[in-house]
């Protein structure tokens, strides 16, 4: 009897540790059956309100999301997972942004019995990305135009009149020198 208790105690400790880890993930992990009813929910339910995972078990995904529209990405990808497809997409829900992955949940024979999903909240990064995009779209301050090189040499020539004559002669009046 003692080995069974030790094994059970170790399993409980491992389960408790896993729950502790998943409670710190900024998102949720869930599983649904073939009727899209939640059978498992774990993690921090960021943006879904302070819902108790125990209270939403058995709730259809349709009711949790608030739509029965089969073209809504969350519904569409759950239905596709029931047909064996995997999906990865971004989804906005209740003013939060999630990176969602949904995969078929298969039994030992390989038959799809439901699907499993993860949703990681990345809203905190989105604010900084939007700020960067806004900065990039903002017009850049106008820099003063570059000084026209001809005007610069004219100003320089006014300061040193003797050089102006030399430069003028060298550039415009003298024929090119041919070296032999």
ZAMARGU-4260 file (C-alpha; in steps of 0.2 Angstrom, whole numbers, plus 5000, padded with zeros to 4 digits):
<rodrens>
0) 5000/5000/5000 | 5014/5012/5004 | 5021/5012/4985 | 5003/5017/4979 | 5002/5031/4991
5) 5019/5038/4986 | 5015/5036/4968 | 4999/5046/4970 | 5007/5059/4981 | 5020/5061/4967
10) 5007/5063/4954 | 4997/5075/4964 | 5013/5086/4967 | 5017/5085/4948 | 4999/5090/4944
15) 5000/5104/4956 | 5016/5110/4949 | 5009/5109/4931 | 4994/5119/4936 | 5005/5132/4944
20) 5015/5134/4928 | 5000/5136/4917 | 4992/5149/4929 | 5007/5160/4925 | 5006/5158/4906
25) 4997/5174/4899 | 4984/5165/4890 | 4974/5148/4891 | 4974/5130/4886 | 4958/5121/4882
30) 4950/5106/4874 | 4933/5103/4867 | 4923/5088/4862 | 4916/5085/4844 | 4901/5096/4849
35) 4913/5111/4853 | 4909/5110/4872 | 4924/5114/4883 | 4930/5099/4892 | 4946/5106/4899
40) 4952/5124/4902 | 4967/5130/4911 | 4978/5145/4912 | 4975/5164/4916 | 4959/5169/4907
45) 4966/5186/4902 | 4953/5197/4893 | 4939/5184/4896 | 4934/5191/4912 | 4937/5183/4929
50) 4928/5167/4923 | 4931/5152/4934 | 4937/5138/4923 | 4926/5126/4932 | 4910/5136/4928
55) 4913/5137/4909 | 4917/5118/4907 | 4903/5111/4896 | 4900/5128/4888 | 4900/5128/4869
60) 4914/5138/4861 | 4900/5147/4851 | 4893/5154/4868 | 4910/5159/4875 | 4915/5168/4859
65) 4897/5175/4857 | 4894/5170/4839 | 4888/5155/4829 | 4895/5162/4813 | 4905/5148/4805
70) 4916/5161/4796 | 4922/5168/4812 | 4941/5163/4813 | 4939/5155/4830 | 4924/5144/4825
75) 4931/5141/4808 | 4947/5134/4814 | 4939/5123/4828 | 4928/5115/4815 | 4943/5113/4803
80) 4952/5104/4818 | 4938/5092/4820 | 4941/5087/4802 | 4960/5085/4806 | 4967/5102/4801
85) 4979/5112/4812 | 4978/5131/4813 | 4988/5145/4819 | 4981/5163/4818 | 4979/5179/4827
90) 4962/5183/4835 | 4955/5198/4844 | 4943/5195/4858 | 4936/5208/4871 | 4950/5221/4867
95) 4964/5208/4868 | 4975/5201/4855 | 4979/5182/4855 | 4990/5171/4846 | 4980/5155/4844
100) 4984/5137/4839 | 4971/5124/4837 | 4975/5106/4833 | 4964/5090/4832 | 4963/5079/4848
105) 4965/5061/4843 | 4962/5045/4853 | 4973/5030/4853 | 4966/5024/4836 | 4970/5041/4828
110) 4951/5046/4827 | 4948/5064/4830 | 4938/5066/4847 | 4939/5085/4848 | 4952/5098/4847
115) 4964/5106/4859 | 4969/5125/4858 | 4981/5138/4866 | 4979/5156/4866 | 4993/5167/4871
120) 4989/5185/4875 | 5001/5197/4866 | 4991/5213/4868 | 5006/5221/4878 | 5017/5220/4862
125) 5003/5226/4851 | 5003/5243/4859 | 5022/5246/4856 | 5020/5240/4838 | 5006/5252/4835
130) 5017/5266/4842 | 5031/5261/4831 | 5020/5261/4816 | 5012/5278/4821 | 5030/5285/4822
135) 5035/5279/4805 | 5019/5286/4797 | 5022/5303/4806 | 5030/5316/4794 | 5048/5318/4797
140) 5054/5336/4801 | 5060/5345/4786 | 5079/5348/4785 | 5086/5364/4778 | 5090/5361/4760
145) 5108/5358/4756 | 5118/5373/4751 | 5120/5374/4733 | 5139/5371/4729 | 5139/5385/4717
150) 5132/5397/4730 | 5145/5391/4742 | 5159/5394/4731 | 5152/5411/4727 | 5152/5415/4746
155) 5169/5408/4748 | 5175/5419/4733 | 5168/5435/4740 | 5178/5432/4756 | 5194/5428/4745
160) 5193/5438/4729 | 5210/5433/4723 | 5205/5415/4724 | 5190/5419/4714 | 5200/5425/4699
165) 5211/5410/4699 | 5197/5398/4701 | 5188/5407/4687 | 5202/5406/4675 | 5206/5388/4679
170) 5189/5382/4676 | 5182/5393/4662 | 5196/5401/4652 | 5211/5390/4652 | 5211/5376/4639
175) 5215/5359/4646 | 5233/5356/4648 | 5239/5341/4639 | 5253/5331/4647 | 5266/5322/4636
</rodrens>
